[in-house]
Amino acid sequence: MEIKKQDILRIERLARLTLPEDQRQGFSERLTKVFGWIDQLREVDIEGVTPMVTPLLQMGIQTTPLRHDTINDGDCLDKILANAPEAQHGSFTVPKVVE
């Protein structure tokens, strides 16, 4: 997949960037290479391959066990509010901005 100048201009607009004119061609060439590598990866047959969380497990290296996701309040409200310039009723107090 070749990245053309119009593609670079669109990416600039979407990313809210402005590249100098002399860098656009080099950027285009680099992006073309990246998409070429992606195309190569798409050609690899992955049928029957088990997805893995980390390659370390296949190498016999023990990793830190994953923790269960549990919802909690962090139990540190006092520490958080200690950073606030002003707090009332367990919340940050801020100036009124809407009338």
Phi and psi restraints in degrees (value plus and minus 20) as a CYANA .aco file:
   2 GLU   PHI    -116.0   -76.0
   2 GLU   PSI     110.8   150.8
   3 ILE   PHI    -112.9   -72.9
   3 ILE   PSI     100.2   140.2
   4 LYS   PHI    -118.3   -78.3
   4 LYS   PSI     152.6   192.6
   5 LYS   PHI     -78.4   -38.4
   5 LYS   PSI     -59.9   -19.9
   6 GLN   PHI     -84.9   -44.9
   6 GLN   PSI     -52.2   -12.2
   7 ASP   PHI     -87.5   -47.5
   7 ASP   PSI     -62.3   -22.3
   8 ILE   PHI     -82.0   -42.0
   8 ILE   PSI     -62.8   -22.8
   9 LEU   PHI     -82.1   -42.1
   9 LEU   PSI     -59.6   -19.6
  10 ARG   PHI     -86.8   -46.8
  10 ARG   PSI     -63.7   -23.7
  11 ILE   PHI     -80.7   -40.7
  11 ILE   PSI     -62.8   -22.8
  12 GLU   PHI     -77.3   -37.3
  12 GLU   PSI     -66.3   -26.3
  13 ARG   PHI     -84.6   -44.6
  13 ARG   PSI     -65.2   -25.2
  14 LEU   PHI     -85.5   -45.5
  14 LEU   PSI     -56.8   -16.8
  15 ALA   PHI    -108.4   -68.4
  15 ALA   PSI     -23.3    16.7
  16 ARG   PHI      35.8    75.8
  16 ARG   PSI      27.8    67.8
  17 LEU   PHI    -138.1   -98.1
  17 LEU   PSI     141.0   181.0
  18 THR   PHI    -154.7  -114.7
  18 THR   PSI      93.3   133.3
  19 LEU   PHI    -111.1   -71.1
  19 LEU   PSI     122.5   162.5
  20 PRO   PHI     -82.3   -42.3
  20 PRO   PSI     126.0   166.0
  21 GLU   PHI     -73.5   -33.5
  21 GLU   PSI     -59.3   -19.3
  22 ASP   PHI     -91.0   -51.0
  22 ASP   PSI     -35.0     5.0
  23 GLN   PHI    -115.6   -75.6
  23 GLN   PSI     -34.1     5.9
  24 ARG   PHI     -82.6   -42.6
  24 ARG   PSI     -61.4   -21.4
  25 GLN   PHI     -84.0   -44.0
  25 GLN   PSI     -65.1   -25.1
  26 GLY   PHI     -83.6   -43.6
  26 GLY   PSI     -59.1   -19.1
  27 PHE   PHI     -84.6   -44.6
  27 PHE   PSI     -61.3   -21.3
  28 SER   PHI     -81.0   -41.0
  28 SER   PSI     -64.7   -24.7
  29 GLU   PHI     -84.1   -44.1
  29 GLU   PSI     -62.4   -22.4
  30 ARG   PHI     -85.8   -45.8
  30 ARG   PSI     -62.3   -22.3
  31 LEU   PHI     -85.4   -45.4
  31 LEU   PSI     -56.8   -16.8
  32 THR   PHI     -80.7   -40.7
  32 THR   PSI     -61.7   -21.7
  33 LYS   PHI     -83.6   -43.6
  33 LYS   PSI     -63.7   -23.7
  34 VAL   PHI     -81.0   -41.0
  34 VAL   PSI     -65.7   -25.7
  35 PHE   PHI     -87.8   -47.8
  35 PHE   PSI     -48.4    -8.4
  36 GLY   PHI     -84.2   -44.2
  36 GLY   PSI     -62.6   -22.6
  37 TRP   PHI     -83.6   -43.6
  37 TRP   PSI     -59.1   -19.1
  38 ILE   PHI     -83.3   -43.3
  38 ILE   PSI     -61.9   -21.9
  39 ASP   PHI     -81.3   -41.3
  39 ASP   PSI     -58.4   -18.4
  40 GLN   PHI     -82.9   -42.9
  40 GLN   PSI     -61.1   -21.1
  41 LEU   PHI     -84.6   -44.6
  41 LEU   PSI     -54.9   -14.9
  42 ARG   PHI     -86.4   -46.4
  42 ARG   PSI     -43.8    -3.8
  43 GLU   PHI     -98.9   -58.9
  43 GLU   PSI     -35.3     4.7
  44 VAL   PHI     -92.0   -52.0
  44 VAL   PSI     112.6   152.6
  45 ASP   PHI    -100.4   -60.4
  45 ASP   PSI      94.5   134.5
  46 ILE   PHI    -132.2   -92.2
  46 ILE   PSI      -5.2    34.8
  47 GLU   PHI     -81.5   -41.5
  47 GLU   PSI     105.7   145.7
  48 GLY   PHI      63.7   103.7
  48 GLY   PSI     -20.5    19.5
  49 VAL   PHI    -104.6   -64.6
  49 VAL   PSI     106.7   146.7
  50 THR   PHI     -96.8   -56.8
  50 THR   PSI     107.9   147.9
  51 PRO   PHI     -83.5   -43.5
  51 PRO   PSI     127.1   167.1
  52 MET   PHI    -145.2  -105.2
  52 MET   PSI     129.1   169.1
  53 VAL   PHI     -98.3   -58.3
  53 VAL   PSI     -62.0   -22.0
  54 THR   PHI    -169.6  -129.6
  54 THR   PSI     122.1   162.1
  55 PRO   PHI     -90.4   -50.4
  55 PRO   PSI     -34.3     5.7
  56 LEU   PHI     -83.0   -43.0
  56 LEU   PSI     -54.1   -14.1
  57 LEU   PHI     -84.0   -44.0
  57 LEU   PSI     -58.4   -18.4
  58 GLN   PHI     -89.8   -49.8
  58 GLN   PSI     -40.7    -0.7
  59 MET   PHI    -113.1   -73.1
  59 MET   PSI     -17.0    23.0
  60 GLY   PHI      60.0   100.0
  60 GLY   PSI      -6.6    33.4
  61 ILE   PHI    -114.6   -74.6
  61 ILE   PSI     103.9   143.9
  62 GLN   PHI     -94.9   -54.9
  62 GLN   PSI     111.5   151.5
  63 THR   PHI    -127.7   -87.7
  63 THR   PSI     150.0   190.0
  64 THR   PHI     -84.9   -44.9
  64 THR   PSI     110.8   150.8
  65 PRO   PHI     -84.3   -44.3
  65 PRO   PSI     125.8   165.8
  66 LEU   PHI     -94.6   -54.6
  66 LEU   PSI     119.7   159.7
  67 ARG   PHI    -109.6   -69.6
  67 ARG   PSI     137.2   177.2
  68 HIS   PHI     -96.3   -56.3
  68 HIS   PSI     121.3   161.3
  69 ASP   PHI     -98.4   -58.4
  69 ASP   PSI      97.1   137.1
  70 THR   PHI    -147.6  -107.6
  70 THR   PSI     123.1   163.1
  71 ILE   PHI    -108.6   -68.6
  71 ILE   PSI     106.6   146.6
  72 ASN   PHI    -171.3  -131.3
  72 ASN   PSI     150.6   190.6
  73 ASP   PHI    -110.0   -70.0
  73 ASP   PSI     -17.4    22.6
  74 GLY   PHI      65.5   105.5
  74 GLY   PSI     -37.7     2.3
  75 ASP   PHI      31.8    71.8
  75 ASP   PSI      19.2    59.2
  76 CYS   PHI    -161.3  -121.3
  76 CYS   PSI      14.6    54.6
  77 LEU   PHI     -77.6   -37.6
  77 LEU   PSI     -60.2   -20.2
  78 ASP   PHI     -82.6   -42.6
  78 ASP   PSI     -60.6   -20.6
  79 LYS   PHI     -86.4   -46.4
  79 LYS   PSI     -59.3   -19.3
  80 ILE   PHI     -86.4   -46.4
  80 ILE   PSI     -68.0   -28.0
  81 LEU   PHI     -88.7   -48.7
  81 LEU   PSI     -40.1    -0.1
  82 ALA   PHI     -84.7   -44.7
  82 ALA   PSI     -43.1    -3.1
  83 ASN   PHI    -104.1   -64.1
  83 ASN   PSI     -33.1     6.9
  84 ALA   PHI     -98.8   -58.8
  84 ALA   PSI     118.3   158.3
  85 PRO   PHI     -81.8   -41.8
  85 PRO   PSI     -53.0   -13.0
  86 GLU   PHI    -171.4  -131.4
  86 GLU   PSI     117.9   157.9
  87 ALA   PHI    -162.3  -122.3
  87 ALA   PSI     126.7   166.7
  88 GLN   PHI    -164.7  -124.7
  88 GLN   PSI     118.6   158.6
  89 HIS   PHI      35.2    75.2
  89 HIS   PSI      18.0    58.0
  90 GLY   PHI      55.1    95.1
  90 GLY   PSI       0.4    40.4
  91 SER   PHI    -158.1  -118.1
  91 SER   PSI     139.0   179.0
  92 PHE   PHI     -89.6   -49.6
  92 PHE   PSI     120.9   160.9
  93 THR   PHI    -124.7   -84.7
  93 THR   PSI     106.7   146.7
  94 VAL   PHI    -148.7  -108.7
  94 VAL   PSI     139.3   179.3
  95 PRO   PHI     -86.1   -46.1
  95 PRO   PSI     129.2   169.2
  96 LYS   PHI     -88.5   -48.5
  96 LYS   PSI     110.8   150.8
  97 VAL   PHI    -136.1   -96.1
  97 VAL   PSI     -32.0     8.0
  98 VAL   PHI    -141.5  -101.5
  98 VAL   PSI     114.4   154.4
